[in-house]
Amino acid sequence: MGYYSRHELSVVGDDTSGVISRLRDYSEDCRYAFDDDGNCEEECKGYDIDDDITKFSKSYPDVLFILNTEGEESGDIHVSYYKDGKGYDQKAVITFPPFDISKLR
């Protein structure tokens, strides 16, 4: 069994040509998670994606890697940032605006 997620990766920097493709060659989990443009290929378990991107980013210290992930459970949405062998994760905060009586129809 396992927990499946959808992943999309973008890279920001001066020279990012081919970086995602090289990451996919480096990491089996990344190979299944997204294509060479960073678009989601299919849902996957991807347990090592975080560690693999963290380690790989050390080879590209001037590139920011941004991984958007949506898990199979409702509300499990987060974005992870990686740069020069370091990274962190931000969980989505879903909020609703306060009640507005003027919107009642």
Z-matrix of the N, CA and C atoms (Angstrom, degrees):
N
C 1 1.447
C 2 1.522 1 107.54
N 3 1.300 2 120.27 1 -136.82
C 4 1.457 3 122.79 2 179.65
C 5 1.515 4 111.01 3 127.93
N 6 1.294 5 115.18 4 171.63
C 7 1.463 6 122.38 5 -178.83
C 8 1.521 7 108.63 6 -105.40
N 9 1.319 8 116.21 7 122.57
C 10 1.457 9 121.72 8 -176.69
C 11 1.525 10 111.27 9 -99.89
N 12 1.330 11 115.13 10 144.02
C 13 1.460 12 122.08 11 178.47
C 14 1.519 13 109.50 12 -138.71
N 15 1.326 14 114.80 13 160.30
C 16 1.463 15 122.37 14 173.00
C 17 1.526 16 106.99 15 -107.82
N 18 1.330 17 116.29 16 135.14
C 19 1.460 18 121.40 17 -176.05
C 20 1.524 19 110.33 18 -126.56
N 21 1.328 20 115.79 19 139.33
C 22 1.459 21 121.83 20 171.24
C 23 1.517 22 107.80 21 -132.31
N 24 1.314 23 116.19 22 134.64
C 25 1.458 24 121.51 23 -175.29
C 26 1.520 25 110.43 24 -120.20
N 27 1.325 26 115.92 25 136.70
C 28 1.457 27 120.92 26 170.51
C 29 1.521 28 107.86 27 -128.33
N 30 1.318 29 115.38 28 155.93
C 31 1.459 30 121.19 29 179.38
C 32 1.519 31 108.56 30 -128.07
N 33 1.332 32 115.70 31 142.67
C 34 1.460 33 121.89 32 -178.29
C 35 1.520 34 107.83 33 -127.68
N 36 1.331 35 116.27 34 129.68
C 37 1.462 36 121.15 35 178.61
C 38 1.505 37 110.02 36 166.01
N 39 1.319 38 116.38 37 176.84
C 40 1.461 39 121.05 38 -177.90
C 41 1.523 40 112.71 39 -70.22
N 42 1.313 41 117.25 40 -42.77
C 43 1.466 42 120.96 41 -178.23
C 44 1.521 43 109.28 42 -127.27
N 45 1.333 44 116.57 43 92.33
C 46 1.466 45 120.97 44 -177.74
C 47 1.527 46 112.26 45 -111.51
N 48 1.314 47 116.99 46 6.66
C 49 1.453 48 121.76 47 -177.96
C 50 1.529 49 110.97 48 -59.04
N 51 1.310 50 116.63 49 121.66
C 52 1.461 51 122.44 50 176.07
C 53 1.519 52 115.60 51 77.73
N 54 1.325 53 118.68 52 1.52
C 55 1.466 54 120.73 53 -176.64
C 56 1.527 55 111.42 54 -64.25
N 57 1.330 56 117.39 55 -43.98
C 58 1.465 57 120.05 56 -178.84
C 59 1.527 58 110.44 57 -65.25
N 60 1.313 59 116.73 58 -39.81
C 61 1.462 60 120.55 59 177.62
C 62 1.529 61 110.89 60 -60.42
N 63 1.332 62 116.87 61 -43.04
C 64 1.468 63 120.22 62 178.72
C 65 1.535 64 111.23 63 -66.89
N 66 1.322 65 116.99 64 -35.82
C 67 1.470 66 120.58 65 175.95
C 68 1.519 67 110.07 66 -63.04
N 69 1.323 68 117.09 67 -41.10
C 70 1.464 69 120.68 68 179.13
C 71 1.525 70 111.35 69 -65.16
N 72 1.334 71 117.57 70 -33.25
C 73 1.470 72 120.75 71 175.16
C 74 1.523 73 110.43 72 -69.38
N 75 1.325 74 116.74 73 -33.08
C 76 1.463 75 123.06 74 -177.90
C 77 1.526 76 112.44 75 -75.43
N 78 1.338 77 116.96 76 -35.84
C 79 1.464 78 121.72 77 -171.80
C 80 1.520 79 111.92 78 -124.03
N 81 1.324 80 115.66 79 120.74
C 82 1.472 81 120.15 80 177.46
C 83 1.526 82 111.09 81 -61.84
N 84 1.344 83 117.48 82 -41.30
C 85 1.471 84 120.35 83 179.34
C 86 1.527 85 110.97 84 -61.73
N 87 1.329 86 117.29 85 -42.51
C 88 1.467 87 120.52 86 179.44
C 89 1.527 88 111.05 87 -66.58
N 90 1.326 89 117.05 88 -33.42
C 91 1.462 90 121.31 89 178.97
C 92 1.526 91 111.05 90 -58.90
N 93 1.340 92 116.33 91 -37.31
C 94 1.462 93 120.38 92 -179.74
C 95 1.526 94 112.54 93 -87.04
N 96 1.311 95 117.25 94 -23.25
C 97 1.466 96 120.51 95 -173.11
C 98 1.529 97 113.41 96 -77.92
N 99 1.334 98 117.21 97 -38.18
C 100 1.469 99 119.46 98 -177.03
C 101 1.524 100 110.34 99 -151.39
N 102 1.346 101 114.78 100 162.54
C 103 1.459 102 120.24 101 -179.71
C 104 1.535 103 110.22 102 -86.67
N 105 1.333 104 116.93 103 -174.56
C 106 1.461 105 121.53 104 -176.37
C 107 1.531 106 113.11 105 -66.09
N 108 1.328 107 117.02 106 -14.71
C 109 1.463 108 120.99 107 175.85
C 110 1.527 109 111.91 108 -96.48
N 111 1.338 110 117.19 109 -0.87
C 112 1.455 111 121.78 110 179.22
C 113 1.515 112 114.40 111 89.67
N 114 1.334 113 117.10 112 2.86
C 115 1.463 114 121.03 113 -179.88
C 116 1.519 115 110.67 114 -80.65
N 117 1.316 116 116.31 115 148.86
C 118 1.456 117 122.09 116 -177.62
C 119 1.524 118 110.85 117 -62.00
N 120 1.317 119 116.17 118 126.22
C 121 1.451 120 121.58 119 175.52
C 122 1.523 121 109.87 120 -84.14
N 123 1.320 122 115.68 121 -51.39
C 124 1.456 123 122.44 122 179.72
C 125 1.519 124 108.46 123 -166.43
N 126 1.305 125 116.21 124 162.90
C 127 1.465 126 119.17 125 174.97
C 128 1.517 127 108.47 126 -63.56
N 129 1.316 128 115.75 127 143.45
C 130 1.461 129 118.70 128 179.64
C 131 1.524 130 109.70 129 -151.00
N 132 1.304 131 116.09 130 166.08
C 133 1.463 132 121.00 131 178.77
C 134 1.519 133 109.93 132 -74.29
N 135 1.293 134 118.75 133 -52.31
C 136 1.452 135 123.43 134 172.22
C 137 1.518 136 116.14 135 54.64
N 138 1.309 137 117.59 136 43.47
C 139 1.465 138 120.78 137 -176.65
C 140 1.532 139 113.31 138 -62.36
N 141 1.340 140 118.19 139 -26.86
C 142 1.462 141 121.38 140 -176.03
C 143 1.524 142 113.97 141 -101.38
N 144 1.330 143 118.12 142 4.26
C 145 1.462 144 120.64 143 -176.86
C 146 1.523 145 111.59 144 -57.23
N 147 1.322 146 117.78 145 -47.05
C 148 1.464 147 121.23 146 -177.79
C 149 1.527 148 110.81 147 -58.85
N 150 1.317 149 117.12 148 -50.74
C 151 1.465 150 120.64 149 -179.92
C 152 1.524 151 111.73 150 -63.90
N 153 1.325 152 116.34 151 -40.73
C 154 1.460 153 119.86 152 -178.29
C 155 1.529 154 111.50 153 -64.74
N 156 1.327 155 118.00 154 -44.72
C 157 1.473 156 119.99 155 179.79
C 158 1.524 157 110.19 156 -67.64
N 159 1.326 158 117.27 157 -39.01
C 160 1.465 159 120.22 158 178.08
C 161 1.529 160 110.26 159 -58.04
N 162 1.323 161 117.12 160 -50.15
C 163 1.461 162 121.36 161 -179.66
C 164 1.526 163 111.24 162 -65.11
N 165 1.316 164 116.63 163 -43.81
C 166 1.466 165 121.18 164 -177.99
C 167 1.525 166 111.49 165 -63.96
N 168 1.329 167 117.33 166 -36.41
C 169 1.472 168 121.08 167 -177.13
C 170 1.530 169 111.72 168 -62.66
N 171 1.315 170 117.64 169 -21.27
C 172 1.467 171 121.84 170 177.34
C 173 1.538 172 110.11 171 -62.29
N 174 1.326 173 116.90 172 -30.16
C 175 1.470 174 121.39 173 178.98
C 176 1.529 175 112.43 174 -76.04
N 177 1.328 176 116.90 175 -14.21
C 178 1.466 177 122.64 176 -179.03
C 179 1.526 178 108.76 177 -131.27
N 180 1.327 179 117.82 178 70.73
C 181 1.467 180 120.89 179 -172.32
C 182 1.526 181 114.71 180 -64.03
N 183 1.326 182 117.65 181 -19.30
C 184 1.465 183 120.36 182 -179.11
C 185 1.522 184 113.36 183 -96.70
N 186 1.324 185 116.80 184 3.52
C 187 1.469 186 121.38 185 -177.91
C 188 1.527 187 109.34 186 -106.96
N 189 1.318 188 115.67 187 134.01
C 190 1.467 189 122.29 188 173.54
C 191 1.518 190 107.90 189 -97.80
N 192 1.325 191 116.80 190 124.50
C 193 1.457 192 123.07 191 177.29
C 194 1.531 193 107.53 192 -100.96
N 195 1.335 194 116.79 193 129.57
C 196 1.464 195 121.56 194 -179.38
C 197 1.523 196 107.84 195 -123.47
N 198 1.333 197 115.84 196 114.48
C 199 1.461 198 121.98 197 -177.44
C 200 1.524 199 109.85 198 -109.69
N 201 1.328 200 116.44 199 117.48
C 202 1.464 201 122.04 200 174.96
C 203 1.520 202 108.31 201 -97.75
N 204 1.329 203 115.87 202 129.43
C 205 1.454 204 121.36 203 -175.82
C 206 1.519 205 110.58 204 -130.59
N 207 1.333 206 115.21 205 137.02
C 208 1.452 207 121.32 206 173.86
C 209 1.519 208 107.66 207 -128.37
N 210 1.330 209 116.25 208 116.55
C 211 1.459 210 121.89 209 -179.50
C 212 1.509 211 112.12 210 -81.24
N 213 1.309 212 115.76 211 173.56
C 214 1.465 213 120.33 212 -176.55
C 215 1.525 214 112.92 213 -74.96
N 216 1.338 215 118.50 214 -18.15
C 217 1.460 216 120.95 215 177.45
C 218 1.530 217 110.16 216 -86.27
N 219 1.308 218 116.70 217 142.10
C 220 1.459 219 122.04 218 -179.67
C 221 1.528 220 110.72 219 -56.18
N 222 1.329 221 116.49 220 131.31
C 223 1.453 222 121.40 221 177.51
C 224 1.517 223 115.12 222 84.37
N 225 1.329 224 118.24 223 -2.55
C 226 1.461 225 120.98 224 179.09
C 227 1.529 226 108.92 225 -84.18
N 228 1.327 227 115.12 226 80.83
C 229 1.461 228 122.46 227 -177.60
C 230 1.521 229 106.95 228 -127.03
N 231 1.315 230 116.37 229 131.50
C 232 1.463 231 118.78 230 175.44
C 233 1.524 232 111.16 231 -153.99
N 234 1.311 233 114.52 232 162.91
C 235 1.461 234 122.07 233 176.76
C 236 1.529 235 107.40 234 -123.98
N 237 1.322 236 115.54 235 139.48
C 238 1.461 237 121.03 236 179.25
C 239 1.517 238 108.71 237 -121.62
N 240 1.324 239 115.07 238 141.93
C 241 1.459 240 122.22 239 -179.50
C 242 1.523 241 108.66 240 -118.55
N 243 1.344 242 116.69 241 136.91
C 244 1.458 243 122.35 242 -179.38
C 245 1.517 244 108.92 243 -135.31
N 246 1.322 245 116.00 244 136.29
C 247 1.461 246 120.72 245 176.90
C 248 1.524 247 108.62 246 -157.25
N 249 1.315 248 115.98 247 127.68
C 250 1.462 249 123.35 248 174.03
C 251 1.532 250 113.10 249 51.62
N 252 1.318 251 116.58 250 45.84
C 253 1.463 252 121.26 251 175.53
C 254 1.513 253 115.49 252 81.06
N 255 1.316 254 116.66 253 9.74
C 256 1.468 255 121.16 254 178.54
C 257 1.522 256 108.59 255 -127.13
N 258 1.334 257 116.07 256 158.83
C 259 1.450 258 119.08 257 178.85
C 260 1.509 259 112.45 258 -164.01
N 261 1.322 260 114.45 259 165.38
C 262 1.465 261 120.44 260 172.77
C 263 1.515 262 109.22 261 -153.70
N 264 1.320 263 114.89 262 163.91
C 265 1.454 264 123.45 263 -172.99
C 266 1.526 265 109.74 264 -123.20
N 267 1.324 266 116.79 265 140.04
C 268 1.465 267 122.97 266 176.18
C 269 1.521 268 108.49 267 -122.85
N 270 1.320 269 117.03 268 120.68
C 271 1.464 270 120.89 269 175.25
C 272 1.524 271 109.09 270 -80.65
N 273 1.322 272 116.15 271 145.81
C 274 1.458 273 120.90 272 178.66
C 275 1.524 274 109.85 273 -67.68
N 276 1.307 275 115.19 274 144.28
C 277 1.457 276 121.89 275 174.29
C 278 1.525 277 105.87 276 -113.37
N 279 1.316 278 115.70 277 111.00
C 280 1.457 279 120.73 278 -177.65
C 281 1.525 280 107.96 279 -96.14
N 282 1.313 281 116.08 280 122.40
C 283 1.465 282 120.57 281 -179.03
C 284 1.524 283 109.88 282 -131.22
N 285 1.295 284 115.43 283 159.57
C 286 1.447 285 122.26 284 175.75
C 287 1.521 286 108.48 285 -120.22
N 288 1.330 287 117.63 286 143.92
C 289 1.462 288 118.63 287 176.70
C 290 1.532 289 109.38 288 -67.10
N 291 1.320 290 115.86 289 157.58
C 292 1.469 291 118.62 290 179.62
C 293 1.537 292 111.87 291 -64.06
N 294 1.291 293 115.51 292 160.24
C 295 1.455 294 121.29 293 178.14
C 296 1.521 295 110.17 294 -57.18
N 297 1.358 296 115.44 295 135.78
C 298 1.465 297 121.97 296 179.81
C 299 1.521 298 107.90 297 -128.94
N 300 1.322 299 116.51 298 103.93
C 301 1.469 300 121.59 299 -176.23
C 302 1.522 301 112.25 300 -59.35
N 303 1.328 302 117.91 301 -27.76
C 304 1.459 303 120.68 302 -178.32
C 305 1.532 304 112.51 303 -68.16
N 306 1.300 305 118.02 304 -14.65
C 307 1.462 306 121.51 305 -179.62
C 308 1.532 307 112.39 306 -89.16
N 309 1.308 308 118.29 307 -6.64
C 310 1.462 309 121.10 308 177.69
C 311 1.520 310 109.70 309 -65.99
N 312 1.301 311 117.76 310 135.83
C 313 1.487 312 122.38 311 -178.52
C 314 1.505 313 109.53 312 -125.06
